[in-house]
Amino acid sequence: MNKNLFDLTGKTALITGATHGLGMAIAKALGHAGAQLIVTSHSSREKLDKALEVYKNENLVAYGYMLDVNEENQVVEVLGKIEKEVGPVDILVNNAGIIKRIPLVDMEVNEWQEVLNTNLTGTFILSKHVVKSMLKRKAPGKIINMCSMMSELGRDTVGAYAAAKGGLKMLTRNMATEWAKFNIQANGIGPGYFATDQTAPIRVGGNPMNEFIVNRTPAGKWGDPDELGGTAVFLASEASSFVNGQIIYVDGGILATIGKPYEH
């Protein structure tokens, strides 16, 4: 096998929401595989600048842009700047997302809409314009959508998030249906439970949710964010040139089992 299949040298990867957590872990993996990085944030320029320092300290080439994926005019403007200042996007990772833990009967329509807009509609808007550029240039491309175990499962208080991520799974498959003939692969990654700063409150202090997650995961542990990197590089590289419309779940085996593995 040609080891260069996984080499991303010369590629430009745009990763939304990669100022922390799993988005940052994926961006680092793509960067260490050779890609130059474009990192976006909606919430804070200060947070974006701090993230760029992290990438710089790992000798990765990274550029930062403020971007609200829900604002189509802004998406077009920022993508124009990126093409002019950095170059056209070869790899798009739609990682930006939010969750609101509210029972459906208590959720206001505007709260529901905000979750769907960020997790689903924003992905459509950004992907649409990135792919327009790829088609114009007759260039191959890679789209990676950050799905979720909630693309397959339901759970209390996350109805809007599950609806958005379930929709994202089907959007991914429709992207593949429409764009595969142009040598553009669209796939998704569905993370399980990972040890990040956001999940730290659950993992410490005897929180019963920690025990539930560890017991529910056949691997018997939380995932390390770096364990997402290989899947991301695979889907971003020539190694996945005939993989399209698939969701790869990196979950330690949760979706493979109905419950805690039987212990002899």
C-alpha positions in Angstrom: 0.0 0.0 0.0 1.2 3.5 -0.8 1.8 5.3 2.5 1.4 8.6 0.8 -2.4 7.9 0.6 -2.6 9.5 4.1 -0.4 12.5 3.3 -2.2 15.8 3.3 0.7 17.9 2.3 -0.4 20.8 0.0 -4.0 20.5 1.2 -6.0 23.3 3.0 -8.4 22.1 5.6 -11.2 24.4 7.1 -12.4 23.2 10.5 -15.2 25.1 12.1 -15.3 25.4 15.9 -11.8 24.1 16.3 -10.7 26.4 19.1 -11.0 23.6 21.7 -12.1 20.0 22.3 -12.7 17.5 19.6 -12.5 20.1 16.8 -9.0 21.1 17.9 -8.0 17.4 18.2 -9.1 16.8 14.6 -7.4 19.9 13.3 -4.2 18.9 15.0 -4.3 15.5 13.3 -4.9 17.0 9.9 -2.1 19.5 10.5 0.4 16.8 11.5 -0.6 14.9 8.4 0.6 17.9 6.4 -2.5 20.1 5.8 -2.5 23.8 6.5 -5.3 24.7 8.8 -8.1 27.3 8.7 -9.8 27.5 12.1 -13.0 29.4 12.7 -14.9 30.6 15.7 -18.2 32.3 16.2 -18.0 33.2 19.9 -14.7 34.9 20.6 -11.7 36.4 18.8 -9.7 36.0 22.0 -10.4 32.3 22.1 -9.5 32.0 18.4 -6.2 33.8 18.9 -5.4 31.5 21.9 -6.1 28.5 19.7 -3.9 29.7 17.0 -1.0 29.9 19.5 -1.6 26.3 20.4 -1.3 25.3 16.8 1.8 27.5 16.3 3.4 25.8 19.3 3.0 22.5 17.6 4.6 23.8 14.5 1.4 23.7 12.5 0.4 26.3 9.9 -3.0 27.7 11.0 -5.1 30.8 10.1 -8.0 32.1 12.0 -11.3 33.6 10.9 -14.4 34.7 12.8 -17.4 33.0 11.1 -21.1 32.4 11.9 -22.1 29.5 9.7 -25.8 30.5 10.0 -25.2 33.8 8.2 -25.0 33.0 4.5 -23.7 36.4 3.4 -21.0 36.2 6.0 -20.0 32.7 4.8 -19.6 33.9 1.2 -17.6 36.9 2.4 -15.3 34.9 4.6 -14.7 32.1 2.1 -13.8 34.8 -0.4 -11.2 36.2 2.0 -9.8 32.7 2.7 -9.4 31.9 -1.0 -7.6 35.2 -1.5 -5.4 35.2 1.6 -4.7 31.5 2.1 -6.1 29.5 -0.9 -9.1 27.4 -1.8 -10.4 24.8 0.6 -9.7 21.2 -0.2 -11.1 19.7 3.1 -14.0 20.9 5.1 -14.8 19.7 8.6 -18.2 20.8 9.8 -17.6 20.7 13.5 -19.4 23.7 14.9 -22.4 22.7 17.0 -24.4 23.4 20.1 -26.6 21.5 22.5 -29.5 22.6 24.7 -30.5 20.1 27.3 -34.2 20.9 27.6 -37.2 18.4 27.6 -39.2 18.8 24.4 -42.3 19.9 26.2 -40.4 22.7 27.8 -38.4 23.8 24.8 -39.3 27.0 23.0 -39.4 27.1 19.3 -36.6 29.6 19.1 -34.4 27.3 21.2 -35.3 24.4 18.9 -34.5 26.4 15.9 -31.1 27.6 17.2 -29.9 24.0 17.7 -31.1 23.0 14.2 -29.6 26.1 12.6 -26.1 25.6 14.0 -25.9 21.8 13.8 -27.7 21.2 10.5 -28.5 24.3 8.5 -25.1 25.9 9.1 -23.5 22.8 7.8 -25.6 23.0 4.6 -24.8 26.6 4.1 -21.0 26.3 4.5 -20.8 23.0 2.5 -22.8 24.5 -0.3 -20.4 27.4 -0.9 -17.2 25.4 -0.3 -18.4 22.8 -2.9 -19.4 25.6 -5.3 -15.8 26.6 -5.4 -14.6 23.0 -5.8 -16.9 22.6 -8.8 -15.8 25.8 -10.3 -12.2 24.8 -10.1 -13.1 21.2 -11.1 -11.1 20.1 -8.0 -11.6 17.0 -5.8 -12.7 17.6 -2.3 -13.5 16.1 1.1 -16.5 17.0 3.4 -16.4 15.6 6.9 -19.5 16.2 9.0 -19.4 15.8 12.8 -22.4 13.6 13.5 -23.1 11.9 16.9 -24.4 8.8 18.5 -27.5 10.9 18.6 -27.7 10.4 14.9 -28.8 6.9 15.8 -30.1 7.1 19.4 -32.5 9.2 21.4 -32.0 10.4 25.0 -33.9 12.5 27.5 -33.6 16.3 27.0 -31.6 16.3 23.8 -34.5 16.0 21.3 -33.5 19.0 19.2 -29.8 17.9 19.1 -30.8 14.4 18.1 -33.1 15.7 15.4 -30.3 17.9 14.0 -27.7 15.1 14.1 -30.1 12.6 12.6 -30.8 15.1 9.9 -27.0 15.6 9.5 -26.6 11.9 8.8 -29.0 12.0 6.0 -27.7 15.3 4.7 -24.3 13.6 4.5 -25.7 10.8 2.4 -27.4 13.2 0.1 -24.2 15.2 -0.3 -22.5 12.0 -1.4 -25.4 11.2 -3.8 -25.1 14.6 -5.5 -21.3 15.2 -5.4 -19.6 11.8 -5.7 -19.5 12.1 -9.5 -17.4 15.2 -9.1 -14.8 13.3 -7.0 -16.0 14.9 -3.8 -16.4 12.6 -0.8 -18.8 13.4 2.0 -18.7 11.4 5.1 -19.3 11.8 8.8 -17.7 11.0 12.2 -19.9 10.1 15.1 -17.9 10.5 18.4 -18.8 8.6 21.5 -18.0 9.9 25.0 -14.6 11.7 25.0 -12.5 13.2 27.8 -12.4 16.9 27.1 -12.6 20.0 29.2 -16.3 20.1 28.7 -16.8 16.7 30.1 -14.5 17.1 33.0 -17.3 17.9 35.5 -18.8 14.5 34.7 -15.6 12.6 35.0 -14.6 13.9 38.5 -16.1 14.0 41.9 -18.0 10.7 41.8 -20.6 11.9 39.3 -22.8 8.8 38.7 -22.9 9.7 35.0 -19.2 8.8 34.8 -19.8 5.3 36.1 -22.8 4.9 33.7 -20.7 6.0 30.6 -17.7 3.8 31.5 -20.0 0.8 32.1 -22.0 1.4 29.0 -18.9 1.6 26.8 -17.5 -1.9 25.9 -14.0 -0.4 25.8 -14.6 0.5 29.5 -13.3 4.0 29.3 -13.7 7.5 28.0 -12.2 8.2 24.6 -9.0 10.2 24.2 -9.6 13.1 21.7 -6.5 12.0 19.9 -8.3 8.8 19.1 -10.4 10.7 16.6 -7.4 11.8 14.6 -6.9 8.6 12.6 -10.5 8.6 11.4 -10.3 12.2 10.4 -7.1 11.8 8.5 -8.5 8.8 6.7 -11.6 10.6 5.6 -9.6 13.7 4.6 -7.1 11.7 2.5 -6.9 9.8 -0.7 -7.1 6.6 1.4 -10.9 7.1 1.4 -11.3 8.0 -2.3 -14.1 5.4 -2.7 -15.7 5.9 0.7 -18.8 8.1 0.4 -21.9 8.8 2.4 -20.7 6.8 5.4 -20.8 7.7 9.1 -17.9 6.2 11.1 -18.8 5.9 14.8 -15.7 6.3 17.0 -17.5 5.3 20.3 -15.6 2.5 21.9 -18.3 0.1 20.8 -21.4 1.7 22.4 -23.6 1.4 19.3 -22.6 -2.2 18.9 -24.2 -3.4 22.1 -27.6 -3.3 23.8 -26.0 -2.8 27.2 -23.1 -3.6 29.4 -21.2 -6.6 28.1 -21.9 -9.8 29.9 -19.3 -10.7 32.5 -18.4 -14.3 33.0 
